[in-house]
């Protein structure tokens, strides 16, 4: 009797865990993704247009030749990327406006903006 109850409990726990994970997976797959490339001390494209009031993500790839850091003080986001590395940042829904970002290793040339409409 004890074994049957343990198996039932485990089955229910596994089903609940699976059910809880499924919506998260499908929501994550539906996020708009914008691609940003860091190369030679610059970001390409320099402007990303994102939808207002919706979560989105930016996939940043550093094509080198050295390290780069994506940083936005006003959005409180930053990530360091070695050459050849790709990282993804998820942004909470934002109000319309222009939000600047820069590259910490090349602050004079690695500049960009996210325009939320």
DRENRO-165400 format. One record per residue (C-alpha): z, y, x; residue in three letters. Coordinates in steps of 0.2 Angstrom, whole numbers, padded with zeros to 4 digits, always signed. Layout:
REM residues N
ZYXAla
...
REM end
This chain:
REM residues 117
+0000+0000+0000Unk
+0004+0012+0014Unk
-0012+0009+0023Unk
-0022+0012+0007Unk
-0013+0029+0005Unk
-0016+0034+0023Unk
-0035+0030+0021Unk
-0036+0040+0005Unk
-0027+0055+0013Unk
-0038+0054+0028Unk
-0054+0053+0017Unk
-0049+0068+0006Unk
-0044+0078+0022Unk
-0061+0074+0030Unk
-0070+0079+0014Unk
-0061+0095+0012Unk
-0065+0099+0030Unk
-0083+0096+0028Unk
-0084+0106+0012Unk
-0075+0120+0021Unk
-0087+0120+0035Unk
-0103+0119+0025Unk
-0103+0137+0018Unk
-0099+0144+0034Unk
-0113+0136+0042Unk
-0126+0142+0029Unk
-0119+0160+0029Unk
-0120+0161+0048Unk
-0138+0154+0047Unk
-0143+0168+0035Unk
-0137+0183+0046Unk
-0151+0194+0051Unk
-0153+0192+0070Unk
-0160+0206+0081Unk
-0165+0202+0099Unk
-0161+0214+0113Unk
-0167+0211+0131Unk
-0159+0218+0147Unk
-0171+0220+0161Unk
-0171+0230+0177Unk
-0157+0242+0171Unk
-0164+0245+0154Unk
-0163+0238+0136Unk
-0178+0233+0126Unk
-0180+0239+0112Unk
-0170+0254+0114Unk
-0168+0256+0095Unk
-0162+0242+0083Unk
-0163+0245+0065Unk
-0151+0236+0054Unk
-0147+0235+0036Unk
-0132+0245+0029Unk
-0118+0236+0021Unk
-0123+0219+0028Unk
-0116+0208+0043Unk
-0129+0205+0056Unk
-0130+0199+0074Unk
-0138+0204+0090Unk
-0144+0191+0103Unk
-0144+0199+0120Unk
-0153+0191+0134Unk
-0151+0197+0152Unk
-0168+0195+0161Unk
-0161+0202+0177Unk
-0162+0205+0191Unk
-0143+0208+0191Unk
-0128+0208+0179Unk
-0128+0219+0164Unk
-0115+0224+0151Unk
-0118+0228+0133Unk
-0105+0241+0128Unk
-0103+0252+0112Unk
-0087+0262+0113Unk
-0088+0268+0094Unk
-0092+0250+0088Unk
-0078+0242+0100Unk
-0090+0229+0106Unk
-0094+0223+0124Unk
-0100+0208+0133Unk
-0105+0205+0151Unk
-0121+0195+0155Unk
-0126+0187+0171Unk
-0144+0186+0175Unk
-0152+0173+0163Unk
-0138+0173+0151Unk
-0140+0176+0132Unk
-0125+0181+0121Unk
-0123+0184+0103Unk
-0112+0198+0095Unk
-0109+0198+0076Unk
-0107+0215+0068Unk
-0097+0218+0052Unk
-0106+0228+0038Unk
-0108+0246+0043Unk
-0111+0262+0035Unk
-0128+0271+0037Unk
-0128+0280+0054Unk
-0133+0279+0072Unk
-0122+0270+0084Unk
-0125+0271+0103Unk
-0123+0257+0116Unk
-0126+0257+0135Unk
-0126+0246+0150Unk
-0110+0248+0160Unk
-0120+0243+0176Unk
-0134+0255+0173Unk
-0127+0269+0162Unk
-0140+0282+0166Unk
-0155+0271+0161Unk
-0148+0256+0150Unk
-0146+0266+0134Unk
-0149+0262+0116Unk
-0144+0264+0098Unk
-0142+0254+0082Unk
-0149+0264+0067Unk
-0141+0257+0051Unk
-0151+0261+0035Unk
REM end
